[in-house]
């Protein structure tokens, strides 16, 4: 019997098999990670993690029977949630299934409603959006791919690649999701921080309508700018101050409550419900700041009187709430006006929801107000940021410091760079060169080591702004940052940065005595170090409750670290060995016991 397969047919079959084989090899080269398979929760921006009906829900399952069906359904959307992971892979893949097959709305694109959004953070804490390198498709399984990623700071971060933040859909839910990287690449998820979240209660605008992609929702812009964790409780068409939602807000141990729900309120309901909510929050959270946000207005006020009077009436009622609470003596109460938000006719999609430009303006106004509330001062020279320039895990050390401070309030803290990091004490470092001198220096006191290898002034500011001085009263604070800024800043800029650190410490530890150490003598930088220390002493002459500590006896006449005190057999002119730490310990001990 003759074969029914022609010559061309055999070639087609062979080519098909080859194609399938290639696909199999390609698939095998990608390793997939499901965040829900991790031993501990790794989803950021989520509360009530032990009470959720769905892995990516926003409020606990017990609320389903208590809330309107529409509000509950919106709570299953993943707005404000993200995954943070580190990888060295040149290609990153994301695949996920959404709860709804309706991927877009008439006024919001699929990339915003149902898409994901990837950002990278380099070794110096700089954020970059990865979308120029992505492709995507929506279907039964949604797929994103980010190709040909280059890690320019990889060598500086010791081959750890970058930290990536994957923002999840704003107006759709996630059934399951996995992240793929090239086989053999480093890949792990970062756990959420212990820092208290900023809780934002709001409308569709807070949920994210109508951002073009998740990272452009104003709540996510604020989170990315300040790097404070945010719990997004924005619900489209809802946020009417339902009693059940007020009670749910009250359950959260927040760093700040932002009530931004005026767009969905009727003027006659604003005063009573908002006043009750503020009283409820203050009763359970006596010192937590509360921010009231006005209706942000509508762009067609010039041609529509209704668009002027409606928001104006609502805002007038909210202003009464603020004034009433002020008269009652409520502390830590703040207010943001429509004028401060400053949306204009170019800020909206259809006259109600902001476009990306409007989202950015809204985020900038909220960010400025949060910085005011948290005493996080804007600096032209030193933008607070994280870093990852050393082999250790910088983020993990920050979490260790928060845990240690919560467990045992310190009498004394020392804020520094690698010189302090490698000294000794707790939290333990991966390198310890002066443990015995440290123990002699800290005898009879609870001293915490807040030294981080490779830290600069801006990194120290970030750590102070993110809770390392909160929740306790220290007696003394020692500051030893500055040497790592020598390659980036002028002498006067470095001294200015030290003054910013002092101010930040004073605002969070008003009862503590502050000791500002001069920069330690350093080989090759001696003359500059001596000049900076001279300028520093002059600047401190007018600073109350701040004492200058000289470390000059550790150096030669030219300002170099003395060779017997240098690490690595005298080759390291920056870091002291144990003998050097003995000298430093004797100097600091005098001020610790005075």
N, C-alpha and C positions, 0 to 999 in steps of 0.2 A: 504494500500500500504506500502510495507516495505521501511524503510529508506535506501537511497542509500549511506549513510555515515557510514563507518565501525567504529568499536571501535578505531582502530589505527588512522583512519582519524579524528575522533573527537579530539583525543589527539593532533594530528598535528595542527588542527585549534586552539585549546586552547593554545598550545605552541606558535603558530604564533601571536595570539592576545597578549599573555603575553610579547613576544619579542617587538611587536610594542608599547605596553604600556610602557615598560621600556625605549624604545628609546624616547618616548614622554616625560616621566619624566626627562630623561637626557637632552633633548633639552630644556625643560622648566627651567632647572637649570642654563643655560647659558644665560647671558644677552649680547646682541650684540649692538655695538656702531659703527655707520657710521660717520666718521669724517666730511663728507660733510653735515651732518645735524646740525653741530655746528653753533652757531649764528655768530661767527667770524672765519676767516680762521685759520686753525691749521696745515696746511701742511708746513713743513720746507723745505728750499732749493729751493724755487720757487719764481720767479719774476713775475711781471705784473699780479698779481692775479685777477685783475678786467677786464682783457682783454683776457682771455683764452677761447678757444673753447671747450676744455676738462678739466675736473677737475684736471687731473694729467699731463697736458701738461707743456712744459718748455718755450715756447715763445708765444707771443701774436698772436691772430687769424689773425690780419691784415697782418702778414708776409706770410701767406699761398700762396697768389697769387704772391708774390715777390721773393720767393726762389725756387730753384729746388725741384721737388717733393720728391726726395730721402732725401734731408736735412730736409724738412718739416716733413716727416714721422718719421725720427729719433728724431725730437723734441717732438714727442708724447710719446716717451719712458720716463720712470720715473727716469732716472739716476740721482743720487744725491739727490733725494727727500726722506724724511723720516717723520714719525709720532712720536711724543714724548708724552708719557702718563704716568700717575702714577696709580698704582693699588696695592692692597694687595692680589689679587687672587693667589692661589697656582697653578692654571692652566690658561694658556692663549691660545686662539684660534684665528687664522686668516683665513679668507676666502675671495677670490677675484676672479674676472674674468679679464683675460688679453685681449688685443686687437688682439693678434695673437695666434693661436693654435700651432704655431711652437715654441716649448719651449726651444730648444737647437740648437747649431750650431756644425759643425764638430770639432771645436777647443775650444768650450766653453760649459760647462755643463748647464743643465737646472737650477740648483741651483743658478748659476750666472746670466744667461741670463734672467730667468723668476721668480726666487725665491725671497723670502724676507729674512731678516736677523735681528734677535732680539738681542739687547744688554741691559744689566741692569747696572744702576749706583747706588751704595749704598750710605749710609748716609755720607760717607767720600769722595765722589767723585770718587770712584774707579770703572772702567769699567770692565764688565765681559760679554763674549759672552754666549748666552743661548743655542747654538746649541747642546751641549751634551744631552740636555733634550727635543729634538724635533723629531717629525715625520712629514712627508709631502707627498703630492700627487699632481700630475698635471692632469688636465682634463678640462671639461667645466667650473668647478669651482675648483680653486686651493685651497688647504687646508694645513695649518700648525698648529701643536699643540705643546705646550711647557708644560710639565707636572711636577708636584711635585717640584715646585719652593719653596725654603726655604729662608725666609728673615732673615738672621742672624743679621742684624742691625735694625730690625723692632722696637725693644723696644727703641733704641736710637733715632729713627726718629719718635717716638710717634705714632706708628701704621699706618704710611703713606705708608708702603711698600717701593718699589724702584721706581725710574724713569726709564722708558723703552724707547729705541729708536729703531723703526722698519724701517730699510732701505728697500726701494722698488726696484723692478726689474731694472736691468741695461739696458737690451736690449729688453724690451717688455713694452707695455703700460698697464695702469690699467683702466678698465671701471668703476668698483666699488669695494669697499673693506670695510670690517667691522671687528672689533676686538671683540672677546667674552671673558668674564670673568665670574667667578662663581657668581651666584645670591647673592646679599648682600655684595659683595666686593666693596671697594672704587675703583673708576675709573673716571679719568678725563684727558682730553687732555691739554697739555701745548701749549700755543701760541708761535709763532716764536718771536725771540728777535728783539729789535729795532736796534741792532748793524748793522753797514754797512757790507755787505757781501764781501768776497773775490770772485772775478769773474774769473773763469778759462775758457778760450777759447782754445779748443783743438780738437784732433782727436778721433779715436776709443779708444785710450789708456786712454784719459781723461774720455771718456764715461764709460769705465770700462772693456774693453776687455783685457785679458781674465780671470778675477777674478773668483774664484770658488764660491764665494757668494758675495752679494752686499757690505757687510762690508769690504771686502778686496780690493775694488777699491781704487786706491791710493788717489783719492780726498776725499773719505770717511775716510780713515785712517788719513789723515791730519786734517780733520774736527774733528775727534774724539780725536786726540792728542792735538790740540791747542784749540778746542772748539770755534773757530771762525766760524760764518755761512759762507757757501760756496754756490755759484750759479754755477752749473755745466752746461757749454755750450760746452760740448764735443760731436762731431758728427762723427760717423764712416764714413770713406771715403770722408769726406767733410773738413770743416775748411780751405778753400782756400783763406781766407781773402776777401770774397765777400763783395762788398761795402755795401750791405744791412745789413750784419752781423756786419760790423764795426759800422754802424749807430746805430744798436741795442745795441751793447756793450756800446756805448757812452751814452745811456739813463740811465744807471745804476749808482746810487750814491754808488760807491764801496769804500771799504777800501784799496783794492789792485787789480790791473789788472794783471793777469798772462796770457801771450801769449805763448801757448805751442802747436803750430800747425805745426811745421816744418816737421813732418813725412809725411804730405800730400802735401807739397809744392814742386814745381820745383825750382831749384836753380835760374833760370832766372827771376822768379817772386818774389823772397823773398825780395829783397832790396826795390823796389818801393812800394809794398803793405804794408810791415811792417813799413816802414818809414812813409807812409801816415797814417796808423792806430795810430801810436804813436803821431803824430802831432794832429790828430783829438781828441784823448783822452786828451792830455795835454791842448788843447784849452778850453775844457769844464771842465776839472778836474785839475786845476793848481798845486795842492799839493798832488794828489793821486799817490802813488808809482806804477810804471810799472815794471814788471819782464819779461824779454825775456828769453825763455828757448830753448836751442839748441836741435837739433835732438839727441835722446838718443843712436843712433847707432844700429848696427845689429851684431849678435853674430858670424857670419861665415866669418869675415874679414880675418882670417888666410887662408881660402881656396877659397875665392871669392874676387877678387880685386874690383869688382863692389860694394860690400857691404862696402868697405872702401871709395872709391872715391865719391859715391853718397852723403852720409851724410856729408862728409868733405866739399864738394862744397856748400851744403846748409848752413852749419854752418859758413863757411867763409863769405857768403853773410850776414847772420844775424849779425856776428861780425862787419861787415862794418856799418850796421844800428846802432849798439850800439856806435861805434866810431864816426859816424857822429853826432849823438844826443849829445854825450859828448862834441864835439867841438862846437856845437850850444849852449852849456850851460844848457841843460835840467837837472833839478834836480830830485831827487827821481826816478832815473832810475837804474835798477839792471839787472844782467846777471848771468845765470846759465849754466855752460858748461856740455858737454857730460861726461867729466872726473869726474866732481863732482857728477853726477847722478850715474855713476859707474856700469851700467848693464854689466853682463858677459854672458858667454854661458849657464849658469844655470838659467838665469833670464827670459827665453822666453818659450812660448809654441811651436811656429813653426817658430821662427826666426824673428817675427815681433811684436807680442803682448806679454806683460809680463805675466808670471804666478804669483802666489801669492808671491813668493820670489822676483820677479822683481818689483811687485807692492809695496812691503814693502821698497825695496831699493829706488825706485823712491820717495815714500812718505817721507822717512827719509831725502833725499837730499832737497826736496821742503820745508819740515818743518824747517830744519836748516836755509835755506835762508829766510823764512818768519820771523823766530825769529830774524834774523839779521836786517831785514827791520823794524820790529815793536819794536826793542829794548826789546825783551823778552829773558832775559838771562837765560840760562840753569843753574840749581842749583842742586848740589848733595844732598842737604838736604831738600830743600823746593820746591817741584814740585807744581806749581800753580794749584789749583783745587777748585771746588765748594764743598759745604757741605750741609747737611740737618739734623742736629742733634737737632733741636729745633722745637717747634710746629708751628712757623710761616713759611711762604713760602719764602725761601731764594731767589729762582729765581725771584719771583714776586717783592721782595724788590729791587733787582738789577735793574729790569725794571723801578720801581718807581724812583730810583735814576737817571737813564738816562733821564727819562721824566722831572723830576724836574730840572736837570741841563740844559736841552735844553730850558725849559720854562723861567728859571731865573738863570742867571749866578751868582754863589756865590762869595762873597769876601773871605770867610773863609770856609774851610772844615775840619771836624774832622773824622779821620778814626780809628775805634776801634771795640771792641767786644760788648758783652751784656751790659757792664758797660756804654758805650757810647750810645748803642741802646736804653736803657731804660731811658736815661737822659731826652730827650724832643726834640722839634723842628720837622723839616720836613726832610725826609718823616716820617709820624707818625708811631709809633710803636704800637704793640698790648698791650704793658705794658709801662706805663709812670710813673716815680717816682720822677722826678725833673723838671717838666715843669716850675714852677715859678723861680727857680734858673737859668734854661736855658734862660728864657726870660730876666732876669737881666744881665746874662753874655753876651748875644748877642745883647743887646740894640744898635740900630743905625747901625747894620751890617747885611748883608745877610750871614747867616751861615747854611750850610747843614750838617745834621747828617748822616754820612756814617758809623755808627756803626751797626754791625750785631751780634746777639746773637750766641755764640759758635764759633765765628771766630778765626782762628789761623793765623799765619804769612802767610802760603801758601794760605789761602783763601783771605787775603788782597791783595797779589800779583796778584791773578787771577782777582780780581775786578779792580785793577789798569790797568792790561793788557787788560781788556775788556771795556774800555771806560769811567770809572767813573771820570777820570781826563782830559778827552778830550773835546775840543770844547769851552773852556773858559780859562780865565787867572785869577787864584786865587791870592790873595795877601799873604795868609798864609795857611799853611797846618799843622795840628796837628796829630801826630801819637801816638796811644795808644794801640797797639797790643803787645801780648807776653805772657800774663798770662795763656792763654789756651794751650800754648806749654810746660808748666812746666812738664807735665806728659810724654812728648814724647822726649824732647830734653835736651841736657846739657846746662849749663849756657852760655858757649861760643858759642854754636850753636844758641841759641836764640839771642844773641847779633849780630852774623853774619847775621841772618835773618832780624834783624832790619836795618842793613846796606844795605841789598838788597832792603828793602822797601824804604829807603831814596834815593837810586840810581834810583829806578823806578819812584819815585815822581819827582826827579830833572830832569829826562829826559823828563817828560811830562809837568811839570810846572817849567820851568827854571827860571822864574822871581819871583816865590813865595818864601817867607821865610819859612823854615821848622822848626817845633818844635817837638822834640822827647821827649815824656814824659817817665819818669821812670815808671816801673810797679807799680801799686797802692798797698799799703800794703795789705797783705792777711793773714788771720788767718790760721795757720798751715804750711805756706810757708814763714814765715817772714825772716828767715836767708837766704834762697836762693834768695828771691826777693831783699834783701839788697845787696847780692853779685853780682847779675846780674846788678843792677843799678850802682854799682861801676865800673864794667867792661864796662858798656855802656858809662859812663862819660869819661872813659879813651879812648874809641874808638872814641868818638865824638870830642875829643880835636883836631884832625887833619882834621875834616870835616868843610869845609867852608859853611857859611850861614845856619848852623844848630845849634839851641839852645836847650840845655837840660833843661827840666822842672822837678823839684822834686815834688812828691806828698807825701813826707815823713811825713808832718805835719798831715796827715790823720791817721797815724799809731802810735802804741805804740813803746817803745824802742826795743821790740823784732821783730818788723816788721809786727805785726798783725794790721789789720784794727781795729781802736778804736771801742769799743762796742756801744757807742751812735750813731755811724755812720752806723751801720750794718742794713741791711734789715731784715725783718721777726722777729722783736722783739729781735734783737741781735743774732739770730741763724745763719744768713747767713754771713759768714766771708769774702765773696768775693764781694758782691754787696752792694753799699751804699743805704741808705734810703734818704729821702728828706734832712735831716740835713747834711748827708754826701755830697750830691750833692751841697749844699750851700757852703761847704768848697772848693770843687773842682771848682765850678764856680768862686769863688773869686781868686783862684790861676790862672786859665786860662784867666780870664778877664784881668789881668795885662798885659799879653803878647798879647792879642788881640788888645788892645788900644795903645800899645807902638809905 
